[in-house]
Amino acid sequence: MWELRTGWLISGLVLILAGMSLGQTIEDARRVQASVLGIDSHNDTMQRVLIEGVDLGQRLQDGTIDLPRLQEGGMHAPFFALWVPAYYRGAEAVRRTLDLRDAAQRVFDRYPDRIEQATSAQDIERITGQKKIAAILTIEGGHQIDDDLAVLRMYRRMGILAMTLTHFKNNDWADSSTDKPEHNGLTEFGKQVVREMNAIGMMVDLSHVSDKTFYDALAVSTKPVIVSHSSCYVYSDIPRNVKDDMLRALAKNGGVIGVNFMPAFLKQEDAEALKKAAAKMNQEAPMLTGAELDKYAAKDHLESGIAHPTTANATVEDVATCIDHIVKVAGIDHVGIGSDFDGIPQVPIGLEDVSKMPNLTLALMKRGYSEQDIRKIMGGNTLRVIREVVGE
């Protein structure tokens, strides 16, 4: 009889919890979202500042990120990627990185009461505690160091806290997921890069790298890594996505993957167009330098469609499903947000810009995620990696 009553009790609790979950509202989600740290481990907004001259202090009529919408969406600590296309080669890639770093600094200097660069875990907590945006700067593409560890160290001295080892093309020391293998993963110098990043407190970012580069980097790194903006291969077989065995390896390393919001990363039916676009991105660009190269990049940027993203088949529920899968495979401590906002031409329905982030929180709440779980996903997990790699 006791076993029967216990069964009734458990069944009743399940029904009550399910009812609570179904009864969650967007107001509940906004309350939770306002309380999270709100780390998004990848956006490309500084491209818009440099090329288009947008004013992030104003609520923009296009794009997906600005200071008002970051606050509204409860994303208080975004990673701003200083992305340089691979057709910037050698010293030109370094110059372009400095131009982007300057663009970021101009935003910080213009709005010191609303946004501040964060260079440690303690900085992030202090700045967000002051109700300001804590900006974390990163580099997206190992070609930006021009095969020089001194350049890498100088970036770190500028407060840059992470570097993606490759972008769409291989560089001289690492293979990309969207290029033909050239080095069988990391070269010996590539392994030196990973060791140096560990030594100087810079997060190793394995988005964009080939599977072999991924495993080579994990074998070398003594610190947790991040996969800043990728999603689940099980739902979309694009090479940028992460397979289940890779998720398990990431968990063993102690790292975190930030889920990318690009519809093609989330849903197979949206993937084919991205595959074609990726092939176009790998076409050879003209050999230009200086102002002519910058003009080419500006034209490339304006034609990309990121300022006016459209929706596709994927929805906010597909983002939640990807998060669910990562939690089941890698665990709740190894998943975060890596939207790729202002770097993608399409966005999921329900996540049209950063102000819509409470919609994702609501989707997670309705799936039974606790507030503590959501705090981990919305920044707590990534903050742990920052603390372990960069320090207090």
C-alpha positions in Angstrom: 0.0 0.0 0.0 2.9 2.4 0.9 4.5 1.7 -2.5 1.1 2.5 -4.2 0.7 5.7 -2.3 4.3 6.7 -3.0 3.5 6.2 -6.7 0.5 8.4 -6.5 2.5 11.1 -4.7 5.2 11.0 -7.3 2.7 11.1 -10.2 0.9 14.0 -8.5 4.1 15.9 -8.1 5.0 15.4 -11.8 1.6 16.7 -12.8 1.9 19.7 -10.6 5.4 20.5 -11.9 4.2 20.0 -15.5 1.3 22.3 -14.8 3.6 24.9 -13.3 5.8 24.6 -16.4 2.9 25.0 -18.8 1.7 28.0 -16.8 4.9 30.0 -17.2 4.4 33.4 -19.0 6.6 35.7 -20.9 6.5 38.0 -17.8 8.0 35.2 -15.7 10.7 34.7 -18.4 11.5 38.4 -18.5 11.9 38.4 -14.7 14.3 35.4 -14.9 16.2 36.8 -17.9 16.7 40.1 -16.0 18.5 38.2 -13.3 20.9 36.2 -15.4 24.5 37.3 -16.2 23.6 37.1 -19.9 26.8 36.0 -21.6 26.6 35.5 -25.4 29.9 34.1 -26.6 29.7 35.5 -30.1 28.4 38.4 -32.1 29.8 40.4 -35.1 28.4 43.8 -34.1 31.8 45.7 -34.3 31.8 45.1 -38.0 28.8 47.3 -38.2 30.4 50.0 -36.1 33.6 50.0 -38.3 32.0 49.7 -41.7 28.6 51.3 -41.3 29.3 53.7 -38.5 26.2 52.6 -36.6 25.6 54.2 -33.2 25.2 51.3 -30.7 23.9 53.8 -28.1 20.7 54.2 -30.1 18.0 51.6 -30.7 18.7 50.7 -34.3 16.0 50.1 -36.9 18.0 47.2 -38.4 20.6 44.6 -37.3 20.2 42.6 -34.1 22.3 44.2 -31.4 22.6 47.7 -29.8 22.9 48.8 -26.2 19.2 49.3 -25.6 18.3 45.9 -27.0 21.1 44.2 -25.0 19.6 45.5 -21.8 16.0 44.7 -22.9 17.1 41.1 -23.7 19.0 40.6 -20.5 22.3 39.9 -22.3 24.6 41.9 -20.1 28.0 40.5 -21.1 28.3 39.9 -24.9 31.5 38.7 -26.6 32.2 41.2 -29.4 34.2 39.4 -32.1 36.9 41.4 -34.0 36.4 39.3 -37.1 38.8 39.8 -40.0 38.0 37.9 -43.3 40.7 35.5 -44.5 41.3 37.6 -47.6 43.1 40.0 -45.2 46.5 38.4 -45.3 49.6 38.8 -43.1 50.2 42.3 -41.8 46.9 43.4 -43.4 45.0 41.1 -41.0 46.8 42.6 -38.1 46.0 46.2 -39.3 42.3 45.3 -39.7 42.2 43.8 -36.2 43.6 47.1 -34.8 40.9 49.0 -36.8 38.2 46.9 -35.1 39.8 47.2 -31.7 39.7 51.0 -32.2 36.1 50.9 -33.3 35.2 49.0 -30.0 37.2 51.5 -28.0 35.3 54.4 -29.6 32.0 52.8 -28.4 33.5 52.4 -24.8 34.7 56.0 -24.8 31.4 57.4 -26.1 29.2 55.5 -23.5 31.3 55.0 -20.4 28.2 55.0 -18.2 26.6 52.2 -20.3 29.3 49.9 -21.5 32.8 48.9 -20.3 35.4 46.5 -21.5 35.8 43.5 -19.2 39.1 41.7 -18.9 38.4 39.3 -16.1 35.7 37.3 -14.4 35.6 39.9 -11.6 35.3 42.7 -14.2 32.2 41.0 -15.7 30.5 40.7 -12.3 31.5 44.3 -11.3 30.3 45.9 -14.5 27.1 44.0 -14.8 26.5 44.7 -11.1 26.6 48.4 -12.0 23.8 47.8 -14.6 26.2 48.4 -17.5 27.1 46.1 -20.4 30.3 44.2 -19.8 32.0 43.9 -23.2 34.3 40.9 -23.8 36.5 41.3 -26.9 37.6 38.3 -29.0 39.4 37.5 -32.2 37.8 35.3 -34.9 40.5 33.7 -37.0 44.1 32.6 -36.2 45.4 34.3 -39.4 45.0 37.5 -37.4 48.3 36.9 -35.5 50.3 36.7 -38.8 52.1 33.5 -37.5 53.7 35.6 -34.7 53.2 34.8 -31.0 54.3 38.3 -30.1 51.2 39.6 -32.0 49.1 37.2 -30.0 50.6 38.4 -26.7 49.9 42.0 -27.7 46.3 41.3 -28.5 46.0 39.8 -25.0 47.5 43.0 -23.5 44.8 44.9 -25.3 42.3 43.0 -23.3 41.3 40.4 -25.9 40.2 37.3 -24.1 39.7 34.6 -26.7 40.7 33.6 -30.3 39.0 31.3 -32.7 41.8 29.2 -34.2 40.5 29.4 -37.8 37.7 30.9 -39.8 36.3 29.7 -43.1 39.7 28.9 -44.6 42.8 27.1 -43.3 45.6 29.3 -42.0 49.3 28.4 -42.0 49.0 26.2 -38.9 45.4 24.9 -38.5 42.7 23.3 -40.6 39.3 24.8 -40.9 36.0 22.8 -41.0 35.1 24.5 -44.3 38.3 24.1 -46.3 40.2 21.1 -47.7 42.5 19.5 -45.0 46.0 20.8 -45.4 47.8 20.2 -42.1 46.0 17.1 -40.6 44.8 19.3 -37.8 47.2 21.5 -36.0 50.9 21.9 -37.0 53.6 22.0 -34.4 53.4 25.8 -34.5 49.6 25.5 -34.0 50.2 23.5 -30.9 52.6 26.3 -29.7 49.7 28.8 -30.2 47.4 26.8 -28.0 50.1 26.4 -25.3 50.8 30.2 -25.5 47.1 31.0 -25.1 47.0 28.8 -22.0 50.0 30.6 -20.6 48.8 34.1 -21.2 45.2 33.5 -20.1 43.4 33.6 -23.4 40.5 31.2 -24.2 41.0 28.8 -27.1 37.9 28.9 -29.3 37.2 25.8 -31.5 34.3 27.1 -33.5 35.2 26.9 -37.2 38.0 24.3 -36.8 38.1 20.9 -38.5 37.3 17.9 -36.3 41.0 16.9 -36.3 42.0 20.4 -35.2 39.4 20.2 -32.5 40.8 17.0 -31.1 44.5 18.2 -31.5 43.7 21.4 -29.5 42.0 19.4 -26.7 45.0 17.1 -26.5 47.3 20.1 -26.1 45.2 22.5 -24.0 45.6 22.3 -20.2 42.7 24.7 -19.7 39.0 24.5 -20.6 38.2 25.6 -24.2 35.1 27.2 -25.7 33.2 26.5 -28.9 31.8 30.0 -29.1 29.1 29.7 -31.9 28.3 26.2 -33.2 25.3 23.9 -32.8 24.4 20.2 -33.0 25.5 18.1 -35.9 22.6 15.7 -35.2 20.1 18.3 -36.3 22.1 19.8 -39.2 25.1 18.2 -40.9 27.0 21.3 -41.8 30.7 20.9 -41.0 30.6 23.8 -38.5 28.4 21.9 -36.1 29.6 19.6 -33.3 29.2 15.9 -33.3 28.1 14.0 -30.1 31.6 12.5 -29.5 33.0 16.0 -29.7 30.4 17.2 -27.2 31.5 14.5 -24.8 35.2 15.4 -25.3 34.3 19.0 -24.6 32.6 18.1 -21.4 35.7 16.0 -20.3 37.8 19.1 -21.0 35.5 21.3 -18.9 34.6 23.5 -21.8 31.4 25.2 -23.0 29.7 25.4 -26.4 27.6 28.4 -27.3 24.6 27.5 -29.4 24.5 29.4 -32.7 21.1 30.9 -33.8 21.7 30.6 -37.6 18.6 28.6 -38.8 20.9 26.4 -41.0 22.8 25.4 -37.9 19.6 24.3 -36.2 17.5 22.6 -38.9 18.5 20.3 -41.8 16.0 21.8 -44.2 17.8 25.2 -43.8 21.3 23.8 -44.2 21.6 23.5 -48.0 21.6 27.2 -48.7 24.4 27.8 -46.1 26.5 25.1 -47.7 26.3 26.9 -51.0 27.1 30.2 -49.3 30.1 28.7 -47.5 31.5 27.5 -50.9 31.2 31.1 -52.2 33.0 32.4 -49.1 35.9 30.1 -49.9 36.4 31.5 -53.4 39.6 33.4 -53.9 39.4 37.1 -53.2 41.5 39.6 -55.2 44.9 40.4 -53.9 44.4 43.9 -52.5 45.9 46.0 -49.7 45.1 49.1 -47.7 42.1 51.2 -48.7 41.2 49.1 -51.7 41.0 46.0 -49.6 38.8 47.8 -47.0 36.5 48.9 -49.8 36.2 45.3 -51.0 35.4 44.2 -47.4 32.8 47.0 -47.0 31.1 45.9 -50.2 31.2 42.2 -49.1 29.7 43.2 -45.7 26.9 45.3 -47.2 25.9 42.5 -49.6 25.9 39.9 -46.8 22.4 40.8 -45.6 23.2 40.8 -41.9 21.9 44.3 -41.4 18.4 43.0 -42.5 18.3 39.3 -41.5 15.3 37.3 -42.5 13.7 34.3 -40.9 13.7 30.7 -42.2 12.2 27.4 -41.0 13.9 27.3 -37.6 12.3 28.8 -34.5 13.2 29.5 -30.9 12.0 26.0 -30.1 14.8 24.6 -32.3 17.3 26.5 -30.3 15.9 25.0 -27.1 16.0 21.6 -28.7 19.7 22.0 -29.5 20.3 23.1 -25.9 18.3 20.0 -24.7 20.5 17.7 -26.8 23.8 19.2 -25.5 22.5 18.9 -21.9 21.7 15.2 -22.5 25.0 14.5 -24.1 27.5 16.8 -22.4 25.6 17.9 -19.2 24.1 21.1 -18.0 27.5 22.6 -17.1 28.8 22.7 -20.7 26.2 24.7 -22.8 25.8 28.4 -23.3 24.6 31.0 -25.8 26.6 31.9 -29.0 24.0 33.7 -31.1 26.2 34.9 -33.9 23.9 38.0 -34.1 25.0 40.6 -36.6 27.0 37.9 -38.3 24.1 35.8 -39.8 21.7 36.7 -42.6 18.9 34.7 -41.1 17.5 34.3 -37.6 15.1 32.0 -35.9 11.4 32.9 -35.6 11.0 34.2 -32.1 14.7 35.3 -31.8 14.7 38.1 -34.4 17.1 40.2 -32.3 18.8 40.2 -28.9 15.8 41.8 -27.2 13.8 38.6 -27.9 16.0 36.5 -25.6 13.2 36.1 -23.0 11.4 34.0 -25.6 14.2 31.4 -25.3 14.1 31.5 -21.5 10.4 30.9 -21.7 10.9 27.9 -24.0 13.4 26.5 -21.6 11.2 27.1 -18.6 8.3 25.3 -20.3 10.7 22.3 -20.8 11.3 22.1 -17.1 14.6 23.9 -16.8 15.0 25.5 -13.4 16.1 29.1 -12.8 19.5 27.8 -11.7 19.8 25.8 -14.9 18.9 28.9 -17.0 21.5 31.0 -15.1 24.1 28.4 -16.1 23.1 28.4 -19.7 22.7 32.2 -19.9 26.3 32.9 -18.7 27.2 31.0 -15.5 28.9 28.2 -17.5 30.9 30.5 -19.7 31.9 32.7 -16.6 33.4 29.6 -15.0 35.6 29.0 -18.1 36.6 32.7 -18.1 37.5 32.4 -14.4 39.5 29.2 -15.0 41.4 30.5 -18.1 41.6 34.2 -17.7 41.4 34.5 -13.9 39.6 36.8 -11.5 
